[in-house]
């Protein structure tokens, strides 16, 4: 059902709250119009806006209450209200000029209950602001239903902040502000301190060909597809099913794996079977690794606001994925993730510093192109797996409990798999993935099979 536009306006942070007792002085002590250069972590991620929507059942606070709290919480998160600029060294920076976020309000003349559960295969673009040609780094869309339920659409440029910063910090802080509470963990904004190299710098890995490649090199090893040739599906894995996979994977106390690793081993196997790949082909998964949990001396606070993610690349032959156990696959995943450790992150920081030094007055890193997948392309036979399982989703409570659903509404490329906490009372995990339509059809049939010997030939029915 179409939603009716009520208003669209720019919302700036609540400047008078700088003197309010509800705002911590240290957190708000960021100079107006300060220019913040992007870090090497910011430059390694997607150069685009990322979107998400969160679904809240009624009752929900009014739009005015939500907007008032948002204007106050933006004092803590001035980067979201800033804009991109280029400094006199030619570097892309964020200027903290309080140019504001765009907030759009719509009304949908039906109840939220009539729309639930949302169909992942249907277009959800009407629930989020358009990012085409916008200069705002952050946008919010409040989609209000006649029952007072709310779908909160959100976009932010990925080079401003990662998922931990947005879902694990910003949204939690905003919801606490709505409830009249103080912010428990104020965001940490010292990007300069986070990016300090060792003395002397020691680049120990080939970051110029792992996280980056020269822009003159053709990165397009993927296949561009039409939207009609792919299908997005959501598969729910119950707590009972997850525990069954964990029992299969974690067969002794010395090999305990996270829910994400256990489920990924299962999903990787099933997607490989559904794709019908040749047994001698190889498949790899690109997995985000949070530096907040890896960097030591000095340790990085979890409330760091920005990008602090690198990637692990476990790789196996198709015959291994098809014939070996989930425990075998999970060990491969864990071993590769463990390699992206403190040493690796510090080498990457040193790489960023070396690029800056070698570029003189111009930032040579601008000649580097990130190796993130191109939108509108296919990763087959590979995957990218993003986990939202450790984000404090249920702490995003505007007064009536956490969201009953949370989704990235658009999947930008074939082969992206997102693991999301299920919003149902039974819990579990929702896995949202986009595959070519014929592969998606087969995957749905075998998504809950736990036998490890099913071959591509046997499932081609």
Order of alpha helices (4+ residues) and beta strands (2+ residues): beta-alpha-beta-alpha-beta-alpha-beta-beta-beta-alpha-beta-beta-alpha-alpha-alpha-beta-beta-beta-alpha-alpha-beta-beta-alpha-alpha-alpha-beta-beta-beta-beta-beta-beta-alpha-alpha
